[in-house]
Amino acid sequence: MLLLAAAFIVAFVLLLYMVSPLISPKPLKLPGAHVVVTGGSSGIGKCIAIECYKQGAFITLIARDENKLLQTKKEIEKYSVNDKQVVLCISVDVSKDYELVENVLKQAQEKLGPVDLLVNCAGTSVTGKFEDIEVNSFERLMGVNYLGSVYPSRAVISTMKERRMGRIVFVSSQAGQLGLFGYTAYSPTKFALRGLAEALQMEVKPYNIYITVAYPPDTDTPGFAEESKTKPLETKLISETSSVCQAEQVARVIVKDAIQGNFNSSVGSDGYMLSILTSGMSPVTSITEGLQQVVCMGIFRIFGLFYLGSFDSIVRRCMMQREKSESADKTE
């Protein structure tokens, strides 16, 4: 009887693997495609632009610093695969004025054609204890990290619907999957992208448009280096429990998942576990993905509780050390 049940389960799983490709979206072809990358002058955004350019795409880079954009343009052009490829640079703050963002993207599409893939990578971070963070920082981060993704997406979605094709990527963070000490200003803005992506995916899926939410871990970028200067001790110790990834590695994974139309994009074993744990009611791209979530959720929850316990231990230990130090200073 047990052998029969086991055989049935194996047959069922094999059937799912066979059927899965039939319901998955058709991969996007990058050669000749128009790819727009916001926050594309450095870090993950720049590496995504390079990865797409290597595969024959036309690139529109959007960022605030015009000098950085021009330097990045020269760097990307070294990877051209044909003489027709173009790298267009646009200097604009994607979080300030929707009409301006809409106009510059309209101009980009007039020059390079309709947008096939939009990668929302513009973002910034502020770390610190909740009561130490300036109130205007909460507003600024929500503007850059959330509205800075809403505006470009809003500007291209109608054309994508008309064409019945397109991909939109929201670059979130592992701090957009779980809240951590020191990220009270940053995490909510990245969590917001998840809600936007889920709701938008339900709207646009009938139009053959697929949304990807990327959850990169700590990544070796200029932004991460700047953020590390102001991290509280607790945040630094928690961050040490995971390794720092290279931007090129993260970019390759994001581009691959976006092409395939995968909703979740994660890097490494920790990223895979977090994606399973936080899948909730998020859409799946294949039956196989859904099956993995159902099977692994329970055991990963056990691992997750272990991590949370260790993080809480770090926070308590730092608090006790700080109080002990303050008490010693008062007695001197």
PAVEX-670085 format. One record per residue (C-alpha): residue number from 1; x, y, z. Coordinates in steps of 0.5 Angstrom, whole numbers, plus 500, padded with zeros to 3 digits. Each point is the difference from the previous one (the first is absolute). Layout:
BEGIN
+------+-----+-----+-----+
| resi |   X |   Y |   Z |
+------+-----+-----+-----+
|  NUM |   X |   Y |   Z |
...
+------+-----+-----+-----+
! end
This chain:
BEGIN
+------+-----+-----+-----+
| resi |   X |   Y |   Z |
+------+-----+-----+-----+
|    1 | 500 | 500 | 500 |
|    2 | 506 | 505 | 502 |
|    3 | 503 | 498 | 493 |
|    4 | 494 | 502 | 496 |
|    5 | 499 | 506 | 504 |
|    6 | 507 | 502 | 499 |
|    7 | 500 | 498 | 492 |
|    8 | 494 | 504 | 500 |
|    9 | 503 | 506 | 503 |
|   10 | 506 | 500 | 495 |
|   11 | 496 | 499 | 494 |
|   12 | 496 | 506 | 502 |
|   13 | 506 | 504 | 501 |
|   14 | 503 | 498 | 493 |
|   15 | 493 | 502 | 497 |
|   16 | 501 | 507 | 503 |
|   17 | 507 | 501 | 497 |
|   18 | 497 | 498 | 494 |
|   19 | 494 | 504 | 500 |
|   20 | 504 | 506 | 503 |
|   21 | 503 | 503 | 494 |
|   22 | 493 | 500 | 496 |
|   23 | 497 | 505 | 505 |
|   24 | 507 | 504 | 501 |
|   25 | 500 | 507 | 496 |
|   26 | 504 | 500 | 494 |
|   27 | 507 | 503 | 501 |
|   28 | 502 | 507 | 498 |
|   29 | 505 | 500 | 494 |
|   30 | 505 | 506 | 502 |
|   31 | 504 | 500 | 493 |
|   32 | 497 | 507 | 497 |
|   33 | 495 | 501 | 506 |
|   34 | 500 | 507 | 504 |
|   35 | 502 | 499 | 507 |
|   36 | 499 | 506 | 505 |
|   37 | 504 | 500 | 506 |
|   38 | 499 | 506 | 506 |
|   39 | 505 | 501 | 505 |
|   40 | 505 | 497 | 494 |
|   41 | 506 | 504 | 501 |
|   42 | 503 | 496 | 505 |
|   43 | 499 | 493 | 505 |
|   44 | 495 | 495 | 498 |
|   45 | 497 | 504 | 495 |
|   46 | 506 | 501 | 496 |
|   47 | 502 | 493 | 500 |
|   48 | 493 | 498 | 497 |
|   49 | 500 | 505 | 495 |
|   50 | 507 | 497 | 498 |
|   51 | 497 | 493 | 500 |
|   52 | 494 | 502 | 496 |
|   53 | 505 | 503 | 495 |
|   54 | 504 | 494 | 499 |
|   55 | 494 | 497 | 498 |
|   56 | 499 | 505 | 494 |
|   57 | 495 | 504 | 504 |
|   58 | 499 | 508 | 499 |
|   59 | 501 | 504 | 506 |
|   60 | 497 | 506 | 503 |
|   61 | 504 | 502 | 507 |
|   62 | 496 | 504 | 504 |
|   63 | 503 | 504 | 506 |
|   64 | 501 | 506 | 504 |
|   65 | 508 | 501 | 499 |
|   66 | 501 | 502 | 492 |
|   67 | 508 | 499 | 501 |
|   68 | 499 | 493 | 503 |
|   69 | 495 | 498 | 495 |
|   70 | 505 | 502 | 494 |
|   71 | 506 | 496 | 503 |
|   72 | 495 | 494 | 501 |
|   73 | 498 | 501 | 493 |
|   74 | 507 | 499 | 497 |
|   75 | 501 | 494 | 505 |
|   76 | 494 | 497 | 497 |
|   77 | 502 | 501 | 493 |
|   78 | 506 | 496 | 501 |
|   79 | 495 | 494 | 500 |
|   80 | 496 | 501 | 493 |
|   81 | 499 | 494 | 496 |
|   82 | 498 | 504 | 494 |
|   83 | 501 | 507 | 497 |
|   84 | 492 | 501 | 500 |
|   85 | 500 | 500 | 508 |
|   86 | 499 | 507 | 503 |
|   87 | 501 | 502 | 508 |
|   88 | 495 | 506 | 501 |
|   89 | 501 | 504 | 506 |
|   90 | 495 | 505 | 504 |
|   91 | 502 | 504 | 506 |
|   92 | 493 | 500 | 504 |
|   93 | 498 | 499 | 507 |
|   94 | 494 | 495 | 499 |
|   95 | 497 | 501 | 507 |
|   96 | 499 | 508 | 500 |
|   97 | 495 | 501 | 494 |
|   98 | 496 | 495 | 496 |
|   99 | 499 | 504 | 494 |
|  100 | 507 | 501 | 499 |
|  101 | 501 | 493 | 501 |
|  102 | 495 | 498 | 495 |
|  103 | 502 | 505 | 495 |
|  104 | 508 | 498 | 500 |
|  105 | 497 | 492 | 499 |
|  106 | 496 | 503 | 494 |
|  107 | 506 | 503 | 497 |
|  108 | 504 | 493 | 501 |
|  109 | 495 | 496 | 497 |
|  110 | 500 | 505 | 494 |
|  111 | 507 | 499 | 499 |
|  112 | 501 | 492 | 502 |
|  113 | 493 | 497 | 499 |
|  114 | 495 | 498 | 506 |
|  115 | 503 | 498 | 506 |
|  116 | 500 | 492 | 501 |
|  117 | 503 | 500 | 506 |
|  118 | 500 | 505 | 506 |
|  119 | 505 | 499 | 506 |
|  120 | 498 | 504 | 506 |
|  121 | 507 | 501 | 503 |
|  122 | 500 | 507 | 503 |
|  123 | 500 | 500 | 508 |
|  124 | 504 | 502 | 506 |
|  125 | 501 | 498 | 507 |
|  126 | 500 | 503 | 507 |
|  127 | 502 | 496 | 506 |
|  128 | 499 | 501 | 507 |
|  129 | 496 | 499 | 506 |
|  130 | 493 | 503 | 499 |
|  131 | 500 | 506 | 505 |
|  132 | 507 | 502 | 497 |
|  133 | 497 | 500 | 493 |
|  134 | 498 | 507 | 498 |
|  135 | 493 | 500 | 498 |
|  136 | 501 | 503 | 493 |
|  137 | 504 | 494 | 499 |
|  138 | 494 | 496 | 500 |
|  139 | 497 | 504 | 495 |
|  140 | 506 | 500 | 495 |
|  141 | 501 | 493 | 500 |
|  142 | 492 | 499 | 499 |
|  143 | 501 | 505 | 494 |
|  144 | 506 | 497 | 497 |
|  145 | 499 | 492 | 501 |
|  146 | 493 | 500 | 499 |
|  147 | 497 | 506 | 496 |
|  148 | 507 | 499 | 496 |
|  149 | 497 | 493 | 497 |
|  150 | 493 | 502 | 500 |
|  151 | 501 | 506 | 495 |
|  152 | 504 | 496 | 495 |
|  153 | 496 | 494 | 500 |
|  154 | 494 | 505 | 499 |
|  155 | 503 | 503 | 494 |
|  156 | 501 | 494 | 496 |
|  157 | 494 | 495 | 502 |
|  158 | 495 | 503 | 495 |
|  159 | 505 | 498 | 494 |
|  160 | 502 | 494 | 503 |
|  161 | 492 | 498 | 500 |
|  162 | 499 | 502 | 493 |
|  163 | 506 | 496 | 498 |
|  164 | 497 | 494 | 504 |
|  165 | 508 | 499 | 503 |
|  166 | 505 | 503 | 505 |
|  167 | 503 | 498 | 506 |
|  168 | 501 | 505 | 506 |
|  169 | 505 | 499 | 506 |
|  170 | 500 | 503 | 507 |
|  171 | 506 | 499 | 503 |
|  172 | 499 | 499 | 508 |
|  173 | 504 | 497 | 505 |
|  174 | 501 | 495 | 505 |
|  175 | 498 | 505 | 505 |
|  176 | 493 | 501 | 496 |
|  177 | 499 | 492 | 502 |
|  178 | 501 | 501 | 507 |
|  179 | 501 | 506 | 505 |
|  180 | 507 | 501 | 503 |
|  181 | 503 | 504 | 505 |
|  182 | 502 | 507 | 498 |
|  183 | 496 | 500 | 493 |
|  184 | 493 | 503 | 503 |
|  185 | 501 | 505 | 494 |
|  186 | 502 | 496 | 495 |
|  187 | 496 | 493 | 501 |
|  188 | 493 | 503 | 499 |
|  189 | 502 | 503 | 493 |
|  190 | 502 | 493 | 498 |
|  191 | 495 | 497 | 503 |
|  192 | 495 | 505 | 496 |
|  193 | 503 | 497 | 493 |
|  194 | 498 | 493 | 502 |
|  195 | 492 | 503 | 501 |
|  196 | 501 | 504 | 493 |
|  197 | 503 | 494 | 496 |
|  198 | 494 | 495 | 503 |
|  199 | 495 | 505 | 498 |
|  200 | 503 | 502 | 493 |
|  201 | 501 | 493 | 498 |
|  202 | 493 | 498 | 501 |
|  203 | 498 | 506 | 496 |
|  204 | 505 | 499 | 494 |
|  205 | 500 | 492 | 500 |
|  206 | 495 | 499 | 495 |
|  207 | 504 | 505 | 495 |
|  208 | 506 | 496 | 500 |
|  209 | 504 | 504 | 505 |
|  210 | 504 | 497 | 505 |
|  211 | 502 | 504 | 507 |
|  212 | 506 | 498 | 503 |
|  213 | 502 | 502 | 507 |
|  214 | 508 | 499 | 502 |
|  215 | 502 | 499 | 507 |
|  216 | 508 | 501 | 500 |
|  217 | 504 | 498 | 506 |
|  218 | 505 | 505 | 502 |
|  219 | 504 | 502 | 494 |
|  220 | 507 | 503 | 499 |
|  221 | 498 | 507 | 497 |
|  222 | 501 | 507 | 501 |
|  223 | 494 | 501 | 504 |
|  224 | 501 | 494 | 504 |
|  225 | 507 | 503 | 502 |
|  226 | 497 | 506 | 502 |
|  227 | 494 | 497 | 504 |
|  228 | 505 | 496 | 504 |
|  229 | 503 | 506 | 503 |
|  230 | 494 | 502 | 504 |
|  231 | 498 | 493 | 502 |
|  232 | 498 | 499 | 507 |
|  233 | 504 | 494 | 503 |
|  234 | 494 | 496 | 501 |
|  235 | 499 | 500 | 492 |
|  236 | 508 | 499 | 499 |
|  237 | 500 | 494 | 504 |
|  238 | 493 | 497 | 497 |
|  239 | 503 | 502 | 493 |
|  240 | 506 | 495 | 501 |
|  241 | 496 | 494 | 501 |
|  242 | 499 | 500 | 492 |
|  243 | 505 | 501 | 495 |
|  244 | 501 | 507 | 495 |
|  245 | 498 | 498 | 493 |
|  246 | 503 | 503 | 494 |
|  247 | 496 | 505 | 495 |
|  248 | 502 | 496 | 494 |
|  249 | 497 | 494 | 503 |
|  250 | 494 | 503 | 503 |
|  251 | 498 | 503 | 493 |
|  252 | 501 | 494 | 496 |
|  253 | 495 | 496 | 504 |
|  254 | 495 | 506 | 500 |
|  255 | 501 | 501 | 492 |
|  256 | 499 | 492 | 500 |
|  257 | 493 | 500 | 504 |
|  258 | 497 | 506 | 496 |
|  259 | 501 | 497 | 494 |
|  260 | 497 | 494 | 502 |
|  261 | 494 | 504 | 503 |
|  262 | 501 | 497 | 507 |
|  263 | 497 | 504 | 506 |
|  264 | 505 | 499 | 505 |
|  265 | 508 | 501 | 499 |
|  266 | 504 | 498 | 505 |
|  267 | 508 | 499 | 501 |
|  268 | 503 | 494 | 504 |
|  269 | 497 | 495 | 505 |
|  270 | 498 | 505 | 505 |
|  271 | 497 | 504 | 494 |
|  272 | 496 | 494 | 498 |
|  273 | 498 | 498 | 507 |
|  274 | 497 | 507 | 501 |
|  275 | 496 | 500 | 494 |
|  276 | 497 | 493 | 502 |
|  277 | 499 | 503 | 507 |
|  278 | 497 | 507 | 498 |
|  279 | 496 | 497 | 493 |
|  280 | 493 | 501 | 504 |
|  281 | 495 | 501 | 494 |
|  282 | 505 | 502 | 495 |
|  283 | 499 | 498 | 493 |
|  284 | 504 | 494 | 498 |
|  285 | 503 | 499 | 493 |
|  286 | 500 | 493 | 499 |
|  287 | 496 | 494 | 504 |
|  288 | 507 | 497 | 502 |
|  289 | 501 | 507 | 504 |
|  290 | 494 | 499 | 503 |
|  291 | 501 | 493 | 502 |
|  292 | 507 | 502 | 503 |
|  293 | 497 | 505 | 504 |
|  294 | 495 | 496 | 503 |
|  295 | 505 | 494 | 502 |
|  296 | 506 | 505 | 503 |
|  297 | 495 | 505 | 504 |
|  298 | 500 | 496 | 506 |
|  299 | 507 | 498 | 501 |
|  300 | 503 | 507 | 497 |
|  301 | 495 | 503 | 506 |
|  302 | 505 | 496 | 505 |
|  303 | 506 | 503 | 497 |
|  304 | 497 | 507 | 500 |
|  305 | 498 | 499 | 507 |
|  306 | 507 | 498 | 502 |
|  307 | 503 | 507 | 496 |
|  308 | 495 | 504 | 504 |
|  309 | 502 | 497 | 506 |
|  310 | 507 | 502 | 499 |
|  311 | 499 | 507 | 497 |
|  312 | 496 | 501 | 507 |
|  313 | 506 | 498 | 504 |
|  314 | 505 | 504 | 496 |
|  315 | 495 | 506 | 502 |
|  316 | 499 | 499 | 507 |
|  317 | 508 | 499 | 501 |
|  318 | 501 | 506 | 497 |
|  319 | 495 | 504 | 504 |
|  320 | 503 | 497 | 506 |
|  321 | 507 | 502 | 498 |
|  322 | 498 | 507 | 499 |
|  323 | 496 | 500 | 506 |
|  324 | 506 | 497 | 504 |
|  325 | 505 | 505 | 497 |
|  326 | 495 | 506 | 501 |
|  327 | 500 | 498 | 508 |
|  328 | 508 | 500 | 500 |
|  329 | 500 | 507 | 497 |
|  330 | 495 | 502 | 505 |
|  331 | 504 | 497 | 506 |
|  332 | 507 | 503 | 498 |
+------+-----+-----+-----+
! end
